[in-house]
Amino acid sequence: MSDPVKTQLILSGTSVLIALITAYFAYRAKVVAEHTEQNTNHLKDELVAAVSKERYAAGQKEQKENPS
């Protein structure tokens, strides 16, 4: 094999390796993003429930203090 052919094969192999590494990190980023989204959605649901209970309790207290 001539030197230009060897050089081109090395460059091609390097390009393939870089593409595989990039694909791996893109996949990992997607997994981390999905996990983070699930965690934050869970926290949002807990926050909505806590605020709802607090507002209900405040309404019940106000109703007892000021019956109409």
Backbone as a printed PyTorch tensor [residue, N CA C, xyz], in Angstrom:
tensor([[[  0.8410,  -1.1770,   0.0000],
         [  0.0000,   0.0000,   0.0000],
         [  0.8850,   1.2380,   0.0000]],

        [[  0.4310,   2.2160,  -0.7240],
         [  1.2060,   3.4520,  -0.7890],
         [  0.8930,   4.3340,   0.4160]],

        [[  1.7390,   5.3020,   0.6400],
         [  1.5610,   6.1950,   1.7860],
         [  0.2420,   6.9780,   1.7400]],

        [[ -0.1870,   7.5090,   0.5890],
         [ -1.4740,   8.2220,   0.5730],
         [ -2.6520,   7.3130,   0.9350]],

        [[ -2.5990,   6.0560,   0.5390],
         [ -3.6740,   5.1180,   0.8690],
         [ -3.6820,   4.8440,   2.3700]],

        [[ -2.5210,   4.6220,   2.9400],
         [ -2.4230,   4.3920,   4.3880],
         [ -2.9270,   5.6050,   5.1620]],

        [[ -2.5430,   6.7680,   4.7020],
         [ -2.9820,   7.9970,   5.3630],
         [ -4.4950,   8.1310,   5.3010]],

        [[ -5.0740,   7.8470,   4.1580],
         [ -6.5310,   7.9440,   4.0000],
         [ -7.2490,   6.9170,   4.8670]],

        [[ -6.7090,   5.7130,   4.9760],
         [ -7.3080,   4.6970,   5.8390],
         [ -7.2630,   5.1220,   7.2970]],

        [[ -6.1550,   5.6890,   7.7170],
         [ -6.0390,   6.1610,   9.1040],
         [ -7.0380,   7.2810,   9.3630]],

        [[ -7.1510,   8.2140,   8.4340],
         [ -8.1070,   9.3160,   8.5970],
         [ -9.5410,   8.8040,   8.6200]],

        [[ -9.8470,   7.8330,   7.7770],
         [-11.1920,   7.2550,   7.7500],
         [-11.4990,   6.5400,   9.0610]],

        [[-10.5340,   5.7700,   9.5400],
         [-10.7200,   5.0670,  10.8170],
         [-10.9100,   6.0350,  11.9630]],

        [[-10.1510,   7.1120,  11.9490],
         [-10.2840,   8.1220,  12.9930],
         [-11.6570,   8.7800,  12.9380]],

        [[-12.1210,   9.0580,  11.7350],
         [-13.4490,   9.6720,  11.5700],
         [-14.5420,   8.7550,  12.1050]],

        [[-14.4360,   7.4760,  11.8230],
         [-15.4220,   6.5080,  12.3170],
         [-15.3720,   6.4540,  13.8450]],

        [[-14.1890,   6.4380,  14.4130],
         [-14.0410,   6.3990,  15.8630],
         [-14.6480,   7.6490,  16.5020]],

        [[-14.4050,   8.8020,  15.9330],
         [-14.9700,  10.0470,  16.4560],
         [-16.4980,  10.0260,  16.3620]],

        [[-17.0270,   9.5070,  15.2600],
         [-18.4790,   9.4130,  15.0960],
         [-19.0860,   8.4930,  16.1520]],

        [[-18.4380,   7.3760,  16.4440],
         [-18.9370,   6.4570,  17.4780],
         [-18.9010,   7.0920,  18.8560]],

        [[-17.8350,   7.7840,  19.1610],
         [-17.7220,   8.4520,  20.4590],
         [-18.7990,   9.5300,  20.5930]],

        [[-19.0090,  10.2900,  19.5280],
         [-20.0400,  11.3330,  19.5430],
         [-21.4240,  10.7260,  19.7360]],

        [[-21.7130,   9.6320,  19.0520],
         [-23.0020,   8.9680,  19.1960],
         [-23.1950,   8.4630,  20.6230]],

        [[-22.1490,   7.9250,  21.2270],
         [-22.2430,   7.4360,  22.6030],
         [-22.5790,   8.5780,  23.5610]],

        [[-21.8620,   9.6880,  23.4320],
         [-22.1210,  10.8010,  24.3400],
         [-23.4900,  11.4300,  24.1030]],

        [[-23.9630,  11.4390,  22.8750],
         [-25.3090,  11.9360,  22.5870],
         [-26.3550,  11.0370,  23.2390]],

        [[-26.1430,   9.7350,  23.1600],
         [-27.0600,   8.7860,  23.8060],
         [-27.0720,   8.9890,  25.3180]],

        [[-25.8940,   9.1220,  25.9200],
         [-25.8110,   9.3260,  27.3730],
         [-26.4890,  10.6320,  27.7850]],

        [[-26.3220,  11.6730,  26.9920],
         [-26.9620,  12.9550,  27.2990],
         [-28.4820,  12.8180,  27.2490]],

        [[-28.9770,  12.0420,  26.2960],
         [-30.4210,  11.8280,  26.1910],
         [-30.9410,  11.0900,  27.4180]],

        [[-30.2290,  10.0720,  27.8450],
         [-30.6480,   9.2950,  29.0190],
         [-30.6590,  10.1790,  30.2700]],

        [[-29.6270,  10.9740,  30.4290],
         [-29.5550,  11.8650,  31.5920],
         [-30.6910,  12.8890,  31.5480]],

        [[-30.9740,  13.4250,  30.3780],
         [-32.0520,  14.4090,  30.2390],
         [-33.4020,  13.7950,  30.5750]],

        [[-33.6440,  12.5850,  30.1210],
         [-34.9160,  11.9160,  30.4240],
         [-35.0340,  11.6510,  31.9200]],

        [[-33.9550,  11.2200,  32.5420],
         [-33.9670,  10.9610,  33.9800],
         [-34.2320,  12.2480,  34.7570]],

        [[-33.5960,  13.3200,  34.3420],
         [-33.8000,  14.6080,  35.0020],
         [-35.2330,  15.0750,  34.8300]],

        [[-35.7940,  14.8850,  33.6510],
         [-37.1800,  15.2900,  33.4060],
         [-38.1440,  14.5150,  34.3020]],

        [[-37.9190,  13.2160,  34.4540],
         [-38.7760,  12.4170,  35.3240],
         [-38.6900,  12.9020,  36.7650]],

        [[-37.4800,  13.2000,  37.2180],
         [-37.3080,  13.6750,  38.5920],
         [-37.9970,  15.0150,  38.8110]],

        [[-37.8400,  15.9380,  37.8670],
         [-38.4430,  17.2510,  38.0440],
         [-39.9540,  17.1920,  37.9090]],

        [[-40.4800,  16.3260,  37.0540],
         [-41.9310,  16.1750,  36.9660],
         [-42.4890,  15.6550,  38.2800]],

        [[-41.7800,  14.7250,  38.9000],
         [-42.2110,  14.1900,  40.1850],
         [-42.2260,  15.2950,  41.2410]],

        [[-41.2010,  16.1240,  41.2440],
         [-41.1520,  17.2270,  42.1970],
         [-42.2750,  18.2240,  41.9460]],

        [[-42.5780,  18.4750,  40.6770],
         [-43.6710,  19.3880,  40.3370],
         [-44.9930,  18.8500,  40.8710]],

        [[-45.2430,  17.5650,  40.7030],
         [-46.4760,  16.9690,  41.1930],
         [-46.5790,  17.0930,  42.7120]],

        [[-45.4710,  16.8730,  43.4040],
         [-45.4750,  17.0190,  44.8610],
         [-45.7420,  18.4560,  45.2640]],

        [[-45.1570,  19.3990,  44.5650],
         [-45.3650,  20.8090,  44.8650],
         [-46.8160,  21.2100,  44.6410]],

        [[-47.4030,  20.7780,  43.5520],
         [-48.8060,  21.0890,  43.2670],
         [-49.7030,  20.5010,  44.3530]],

        [[-49.4370,  19.2890,  44.7770],
         [-50.2390,  18.6620,  45.8210],
         [-50.0980,  19.4010,  47.1480]],

        [[-48.8850,  19.8000,  47.4960],
         [-48.6610,  20.5110,  48.7580],
         [-49.3610,  21.8670,  48.7500]],

        [[-49.2790,  22.5890,  47.6450],
         [-49.9410,  23.8990,  47.5510],
         [-51.4490,  23.7250,  47.6070]],

        [[-51.9510,  22.7070,  46.9520],
         [-53.3870,  22.4490,  46.9610],
         [-53.8860,  22.1630,  48.3740]],

        [[-53.1800,  21.3290,  49.1120],
         [-53.5660,  21.0240,  50.4930],
         [-53.5070,  22.2680,  51.3710]],

        [[-52.4740,  23.0750,  51.1740],
         [-52.3110,  24.2860,  51.9710],
         [-53.4450,  25.2770,  51.7000]],

        [[-53.7920,  25.4410,  50.4450],
         [-54.8910,  26.3630,  50.1030],
         [-56.2280,  25.8450,  50.6310]],

        [[-56.4300,  24.5440,  50.5650],
         [-57.6630,  23.9620,  51.0960],
         [-57.7510,  24.1940,  52.6000]],

        [[-56.6440,  23.9640,  53.3100],
         [-56.6240,  24.1710,  54.7490],
         [-56.8620,  25.6450,  55.0880]],

        [[-56.2760,  26.5530,  54.3220],
         [-56.4790,  27.9830,  54.5720],
         [-57.9400,  28.3540,  54.3270]],

        [[-58.5470,  27.7980,  53.3060],
         [-59.9600,  28.0620,  53.0330],
         [-60.8610,  27.5330,  54.1270]],

        [[-60.5390,  26.3510,  54.6500],
         [-61.3310,  25.7890,  55.7420],
         [-61.1950,  26.6610,  56.9990]],

        [[-59.9970,  27.1200,  57.2850],
         [-59.7680,  27.9680,  58.4470],
         [-60.5310,  29.2890,  58.3010]],

        [[-60.4560,  29.8750,  57.1230],
         [-61.1580,  31.1450,  56.8900],
         [-62.6580,  30.9550,  57.0020]],

        [[-63.1490,  29.8430,  56.5450],
         [-64.5850,  29.5750,  56.6100],
         [-65.0420,  29.4250,  58.0590]],

        [[-64.2250,  28.8150,  58.9090],
         [-64.5650,  28.6670,  60.3200],
         [-64.5310,  30.0240,  61.0410]],

        [[-63.5660,  30.8710,  60.6540],
         [-63.4270,  32.1670,  61.2990],
         [-64.4890,  33.1450,  60.8420]],

        [[-64.9410,  33.0680,  59.6140],
         [-65.9170,  33.9860,  59.0540],
         [-67.0860,  33.2210,  58.4260]],

        [[-67.9360,  32.6090,  59.2270],
         [-69.0610,  31.8860,  58.6130],
         [-70.0360,  32.8780,  57.9780]],

        [[-70.5570,  32.5350,  56.8280],
         [-71.4810,  33.4340,  56.1420],
         [-72.8970,  32.9630,  56.2790]]])
